[in-house]
Amino acid sequence: MSNPGKRQRGLGRGLSALMADIEPTTKKTSELEDPISNELLVPIEKIHPNPSQPRRYFDKGDLGDLAASISAKGIIQPLVVRSHPDKPGDFEIVAGERRWRASQIAKIHNIPVVVRNFSNEDVLEIAIIENIQRADLNPIEEAAGYRQLMEKFGHTQDQMAQALGKSRPHIANYLRLLALPHDVQDLVIKRKLTSGHARALITSSDPSAIAQVILARGLSVRQTESLVKNPVSKKIPYEAGTIKDADTKALEGDLSAALKMLVTISHKPNKSSGEITIQYKNLEQLDDLCRYLTKS
């Protein structure tokens, strides 16, 4: 719930700061509620990240890809910055820290920016909204952004849904992910578990244990939901059958070597049945497999 003592604000100001209103304006600065300067080229060493930036995890692979793009095409969209509150002549990032980090990797010396006048409160709200709007944001970071908007600025789920173009159930479901243990959240952040897996784990009595089962057995979301509803053992839940014995691993290795394809054996706990999976990389391998299985 929002804090009734806080003044609820709309999200329009924060959103508009990140949209396409960064072009030079013909109005005088004194006439603007939110002054904006023309685009500037600023030495990268004079630009500093926002210490209150809610996003802490930046994928190295994604940064490398962005750095390669910046090296080839330059920085297409300028960073939004404000004058640094503690370092005269320097700037603090309001929006665009990912581009700033990638530019360092690409060894770019000067970065295009637009300078704006924002309060500390505005900077934090805009940083949160920018992160939520990112297409590559992981579910935990998105959920944390929603929670920050609620706790720091008193926004309701309905307000956020309307302003951010999300459904209210979407926001509510993501907020529930923050009830998961930190080790499970970390797996979602690193994209080892999907948001579907994470939502299925919310009702589990031991989500950390099931998360390890998901990784070990490569379970789908539907399989995870079934496992949560029907645990194998109440005393040691979900453990039986999740660790393959040496003989099974050796058999997988022998079959993989013989077929020159990856073979996986999944033996059902407490049963004599199971599944064998053969993965082929191309149609030529599939043809070889068919010939191998059908030859007399």
Secondary structure, DSSP 8 states (H G I E B T S, - for coil): ---TTS----SHHHHHTTTTTTS--SS-GGG-SS-B---EEEEGGGEE--TT-S-----HHHHHHHHHHHHHH--SS-EEEEE-SSSTT-EEEEE-HHHHHHHHHTT-SEEEEEEB---HHHHHHHHHHHHHH-TT--HHHHHHHHHHHHHHH---HHHHHHHHT--HHHHHHHHHGGGS-HHHHHHHHTTSS-HHHHHHHTT-S-HHHHHHHHHHHT--HHHHHHHHHS-S-SSSTT-TTSS--HHHHHHHHHHHHHHTSEEEEEE-TTSS-EEEEEE-SSHHHHHHHHHHHH--
